């Protein structure tokens, strides 16, 4: 799978649109558009960092949900 396809998969997994991804990662919207349309090649290391950030946030949200659920059970 190439970086373009992986970027599209990341977008789908996060549920964000291209504009939201641009804002979330602090990358110009035009740059993300160019990567998506294959006009420019995305650096592979950057894609790995983007995936890592998304995964960490997902894990963090799960832990927060578990903590909240545990706190509610204790009350």
TIMIFI-863875 format. One record per atom (N, C-alpha, C, O): residue in three letters; atom name; x, y, z. Coordinates in nm, 3 decimals, padded with zeros to 5 digits. Each point is the difference from the previous one (the first is absolute). Layout:
<atoms>
 code site      px      py      pz
  ALA   CA       X       Y       Z
...
</atoms>
This chain:
<atoms>
 code site      px      py      pz
  UNK    N  00.085 -00.117  00.000
  UNK   CA -00.085  00.117  00.000
  UNK    C  00.091  00.125  00.000
  UNK    O  00.097  00.006  00.075
  UNK    N -00.129  00.089 -00.158
  UNK   CA  00.081  00.122 -00.005
  UNK    C -00.049  00.103  00.101
  UNK    O -00.105 -00.017  00.062
  UNK    N  00.182  00.124 -00.046
  UNK   CA -00.034  00.100  00.102
  UNK    C -00.134  00.066 -00.028
  UNK    O -00.073  00.034  00.093
  UNK    N  00.042 -00.015 -00.219
  UNK   CA -00.130  00.062 -00.035
  UNK    C -00.115 -00.086  00.051
  UNK    O -00.094  00.051  00.061
  UNK    N  00.102 -00.180 -00.086
  UNK   CA -00.106 -00.091  00.046
  UNK    C -00.006 -00.005  00.152
  UNK    O -00.108 -00.006  00.058
  UNK    N  00.224  00.008  00.006
  UNK   CA  00.002 -00.003  00.146
  UNK    C -00.057  00.129  00.059
  UNK    O -00.065 -00.004  00.105
  UNK    N  00.089  00.117 -00.172
  UNK   CA -00.057  00.126  00.044
  UNK    C -00.153 -00.006 -00.007
  UNK    O -00.069  00.046  00.091
  UNK    N  00.019 -00.102 -00.198
  UNK   CA -00.145 -00.015 -00.015
  UNK    C -00.055 -00.092  00.109
  UNK    O -00.106  00.028  00.056
  UNK    N  00.177 -00.136 -00.026
  UNK   CA -00.044 -00.092  00.107
  UNK    C  00.000  00.071  00.135
  UNK    O -00.091 -00.020  00.081
  UNK    N  00.192  00.102 -00.056
  UNK   CA  00.005  00.075  00.125
  UNK    C -00.119  00.093  00.011
  UNK    O -00.062  00.011  00.106
  UNK    N  00.030  00.056 -00.213
  UNK   CA -00.116  00.090 -00.003
  UNK    C -00.127 -00.076  00.036
  UNK    O -00.080  00.046  00.081
  UNK    N  00.063 -00.163 -00.141
  UNK   CA -00.120 -00.079  00.026
  UNK    C -00.005 -00.050  00.144
  UNK    O -00.106  00.000  00.063
  UNK    N  00.221 -00.044 -00.010
  UNK   CA  00.005 -00.051  00.137
  UNK    C -00.031  00.108  00.102
  UNK    O -00.065 -00.026  00.101
  UNK    N  00.112  00.146 -00.126
  UNK   CA -00.021  00.109  00.095
  UNK    C -00.139  00.062 -00.016
  UNK    O -00.049  00.065  00.093
  UNK    N -00.013 -00.083 -00.208
  UNK   CA -00.131  00.057 -00.024
  UNK    C  00.006  00.149 -00.032
  UNK    O -00.103  00.068  00.000
  UNK    N  00.222 -00.019 -00.026
  UNK   CA  00.016  00.143 -00.032
  UNK    C -00.014  00.022 -00.151
  UNK    O  00.023 -00.091 -00.080
  UNK    N -00.059  00.213  00.044
  UNK   CA  00.008  00.037 -00.141
  UNK    C  00.138  00.063 -00.022
  UNK    O  00.076  00.017  00.095
  UNK    N -00.045  00.019 -00.218
  UNK   CA  00.133  00.052 -00.031
  UNK    C  00.027  00.132  00.072
  UNK    O  00.113  00.025  00.043
  UNK    N -00.213  00.057 -00.030
  UNK   CA  00.016  00.129  00.067
  UNK    C  00.031 -00.021  00.149
  UNK    O  00.089  00.065  00.055
  UNK    N -00.161 -00.155  00.009
  UNK   CA  00.024 -00.029  00.141
  UNK    C  00.139 -00.060  00.021
  UNK    O  00.068  00.033  00.097
  UNK    N -00.027 -00.120 -00.188
  UNK   CA  00.135 -00.057  00.010
  UNK    C  00.105  00.109 -00.010
  UNK    O  00.099 -00.001  00.073
  UNK    N -00.121  00.094 -00.163
  UNK   CA  00.091  00.112 -00.017
  UNK    C  00.014  00.078  00.131
  UNK    O  00.111  00.032  00.042
  UNK    N -00.222 -00.003  00.020
  UNK   CA  00.000  00.075  00.125
  UNK    C  00.061 -00.082  00.114
  UNK    O  00.079  00.053  00.079
  UNK    N -00.115 -00.178 -00.070
  UNK   CA  00.046 -00.087  00.108
  UNK    C  00.152 -00.018 -00.001
  UNK    O  00.065  00.007  00.104
  UNK    N -00.011 -00.029 -00.223
  UNK   CA  00.144 -00.024 -00.012
  UNK    C  00.081  00.127 -00.026
  UNK    O  00.123 -00.005  00.002
  UNK    N -00.190  00.116 -00.028
  UNK   CA  00.072  00.124 -00.027
  UNK    C  00.073  00.000 -00.133
  UNK    O  00.108  00.057 -00.014
  UNK    N -00.169 -00.122 -00.082
  UNK   CA  00.057 -00.009 -00.135
  UNK    C -00.090  00.079 -00.093
  UNK    O -00.122 -00.013  00.006
  UNK    N  00.179  00.096 -00.093
  UNK   CA -00.085  00.078 -00.091
  UNK    C -00.096 -00.089 -00.079
  UNK    O  00.036 -00.108 -00.048
  UNK    N -00.158  00.155  00.036
  UNK   CA -00.105 -00.074 -00.070
  UNK    C  00.043 -00.035 -00.143
  UNK    O -00.022 -00.111 -00.047
  UNK    N  00.082  00.206 -00.022
  UNK   CA  00.044 -00.023 -00.138
  UNK    C  00.102 -00.114 -00.007
  UNK    O -00.001 -00.079 -00.095
  UNK    N  00.088  00.070  00.193
  UNK   CA  00.100 -00.107  00.003
  UNK    C -00.069 -00.135  00.013
  UNK    O  00.034 -00.095 -00.072
  UNK    N -00.129  00.086  00.163
  UNK   CA -00.073 -00.127  00.018
  UNK    C -00.077 -00.035 -00.128
  UNK    O -00.006 -00.116 -00.039
  UNK    N -00.052  00.216 -00.024
  UNK   CA -00.070 -00.024 -00.127
  UNK    C  00.096 -00.056 -00.105
  UNK    O -00.032 -00.096 -00.070
  UNK    N  00.149  00.156  00.061
  UNK   CA  00.099 -00.046 -00.098
  UNK    C  00.044 -00.143  00.027
  UNK    O  00.016 -00.078 -00.093
  UNK    N  00.003  00.043  00.221
  UNK   CA  00.034 -00.138  00.034
  UNK    C -00.113 -00.094 -00.038
  UNK    O  00.023 -00.107 -00.057
  UNK    N -00.144  00.147  00.089
  UNK   CA -00.117 -00.084 -00.028
  UNK    C -00.019 -00.023 -00.149
  UNK    O -00.032 -00.111 -00.043
  UNK    N  00.054  00.215 -00.036
  UNK   CA -00.021 -00.012 -00.145
  UNK    C  00.124 -00.053 -00.072
  UNK    O -00.002 -00.018 -00.122
  UNK    N  00.109 -00.008  00.195
  UNK   CA  00.120 -00.056 -00.060
  UNK    C  00.086  00.101 -00.074
  UNK    O  00.088 -00.039 -00.077
  UNK    N -00.113  00.168  00.100
  UNK   CA  00.080  00.103 -00.066
  UNK    C  00.138  00.014  00.064
  UNK    O  00.097  00.039 -00.065
  UNK    N -00.091 -00.070  00.194
  UNK   CA  00.126  00.005  00.074
  UNK    C  00.011 -00.127  00.083
  UNK    O -00.100 -00.059  00.041
  UNK    N  00.224  00.018 -00.017
  UNK   CA  00.022 -00.118  00.083
  UNK    C  00.015  00.043  00.145
  UNK    O  00.074  00.092  00.033
  UNK    N -00.144 -00.162  00.051
  UNK   CA  00.005  00.026  00.143
  UNK    C  00.122 -00.070  00.058
  UNK    O  00.025 -00.116 -00.032
  UNK    N  00.052  00.183  00.118
  UNK   CA  00.112 -00.068  00.065
  UNK    C -00.051 -00.116  00.086
  UNK    O -00.093  00.016  00.079
  UNK    N  00.154 -00.131 -00.094
  UNK   CA -00.045 -00.118  00.072
  UNK    C  00.011  00.017  00.152
  UNK    O -00.087 -00.045  00.074
  UNK    N  00.194  00.111 -00.029
  UNK   CA  00.016  00.019  00.144
  UNK    C -00.115  00.084  00.058
  UNK    O -00.043 -00.024  00.112
  UNK    N -00.005  00.120 -00.189
  UNK   CA -00.109  00.086  00.046
  UNK    C -00.130 -00.081  00.013
  UNK    O -00.075  00.018  00.096
  UNK    N  00.051 -00.105 -00.191
  UNK   CA -00.118 -00.085  00.008
  UNK    C  00.006 -00.087  00.126
  UNK    O -00.100 -00.015  00.070
  UNK    N  00.218 -00.042 -00.042
  UNK   CA  00.014 -00.083  00.121
  UNK    C -00.029  00.082  00.126
  UNK    O -00.065 -00.049  00.093
  UNK    N  00.112  00.173 -00.090
  UNK   CA -00.026  00.087  00.116
  UNK    C -00.148  00.033  00.013
  UNK    O -00.054  00.005  00.111
  UNK    N -00.011  00.018 -00.223
  UNK   CA -00.144  00.031  00.002
  UNK    C -00.079 -00.120  00.053
  UNK    O -00.091  00.016  00.081
  UNK    N  00.126 -00.134 -00.128
  UNK   CA -00.068 -00.122  00.046
  UNK    C  00.024 -00.019  00.149
  UNK    O -00.092 -00.032  00.075
  UNK    N  00.215  00.053 -00.033
  UNK   CA  00.036 -00.015  00.142
  UNK    C -00.083  00.095  00.086
  UNK    O -00.054 -00.041  00.103
  UNK    N  00.046  00.166 -00.142
  UNK   CA -00.077  00.099  00.076
  UNK    C -00.147 -00.042  00.011
  UNK    O -00.060  00.008  00.107
  UNK    N  00.003 -00.053 -00.217
  UNK   CA -00.141 -00.042  00.001
  UNK    C -00.020 -00.120  00.092
  UNK    O -00.098 -00.006  00.074
  UNK    N  00.191 -00.090 -00.079
  UNK   CA -00.013 -00.119  00.084
  UNK    C  00.013  00.034  00.148
  UNK    O -00.074 -00.052  00.083
  UNK    N  00.168  00.141 -00.051
  UNK   CA  00.018  00.041  00.140
  UNK    C -00.126  00.069  00.052
  UNK    O -00.043 -00.023  00.113
  UNK    N -00.015  00.108 -00.195
  UNK   CA -00.121  00.070  00.042
  UNK    C -00.115 -00.098  00.021
  UNK    O -00.078  00.016  00.094
  UNK    N  00.066 -00.115 -00.179
  UNK   CA -00.105 -00.100  00.014
  UNK    C  00.019 -00.077  00.131
  UNK    O -00.096 -00.023  00.074
  UNK    N  00.220 -00.017 -00.045
  UNK   CA  00.029 -00.072  00.124
  UNK    C -00.030  00.088  00.120
  UNK    O -00.059 -00.046  00.099
  UNK    N  00.098  00.171 -00.107
  UNK   CA -00.024  00.093  00.110
  UNK    C -00.150  00.017  00.027
  UNK    O -00.044  00.001  00.115
  UNK    N -00.034  00.011 -00.221
  UNK   CA -00.144  00.015  00.016
  UNK    C -00.061 -00.125  00.063
  UNK    O -00.091  00.009  00.082
  UNK    N  00.141 -00.127 -00.122
  UNK   CA -00.051 -00.125  00.059
  UNK    C  00.030 -00.004  00.149
  UNK    O -00.086 -00.037  00.080
  UNK    N  00.208  00.076 -00.043
  UNK   CA  00.037 -00.001  00.141
  UNK    C -00.085  00.098  00.079
  UNK    O -00.043 -00.030  00.112
  UNK    N  00.017  00.148 -00.169
  UNK   CA -00.086  00.097  00.067
  UNK    C -00.140 -00.056  00.020
  UNK    O -00.061  00.019  00.105
  UNK    N  00.011 -00.088 -00.205
  UNK   CA -00.133 -00.061  00.008
  UNK    C -00.001 -00.107  00.109
  UNK    O -00.096 -00.008  00.077
  UNK    N  00.200 -00.072 -00.071
  UNK   CA  00.006 -00.104  00.102
  UNK    C  00.008  00.060  00.139
  UNK    O -00.066 -00.047  00.092
  UNK    N  00.147  00.152 -00.077
  UNK   CA  00.012  00.066  00.131
  UNK    C -00.133  00.060  00.041
  UNK    O -00.041 -00.014  00.116
  UNK    N -00.027  00.080 -00.207
  UNK   CA -00.128  00.061  00.029
  UNK    C -00.101 -00.107  00.040
  UNK    O -00.076  00.018  00.095
  UNK    N  00.075 -00.128 -00.167
  UNK   CA -00.091 -00.109  00.032
  UNK    C  00.029 -00.060  00.136
  UNK    O -00.093 -00.031  00.075
  UNK    N  00.221  00.016 -00.041
  UNK   CA  00.039 -00.055  00.130
  UNK    C -00.039  00.095  00.113
  UNK    O -00.048 -00.044  00.104
  UNK    N  00.069  00.175 -00.126
  UNK   CA -00.035  00.099  00.102
  UNK    C -00.150  00.001  00.025
  UNK    O -00.044  00.015  00.114
  UNK    N -00.035 -00.030 -00.219
  UNK   CA -00.145 -00.001  00.013
  UNK    C -00.045 -00.124  00.076
  UNK    O -00.094  00.005  00.080
  UNK    N  00.161 -00.118 -00.105
  UNK   CA -00.036 -00.123  00.068
  UNK    C  00.028  00.009  00.151
  UNK    O -00.073 -00.059  00.081
  UNK    N  00.178  00.134 -00.044
  UNK   CA  00.039  00.012  00.140
  UNK    C -00.096  00.088  00.078
  UNK    O -00.008 -00.012  00.123
  UNK    N -00.065  00.098 -00.189
  UNK   CA -00.089  00.093  00.070
  UNK    C -00.132 -00.061  00.034
  UNK    O -00.086  00.067  00.059
</atoms>
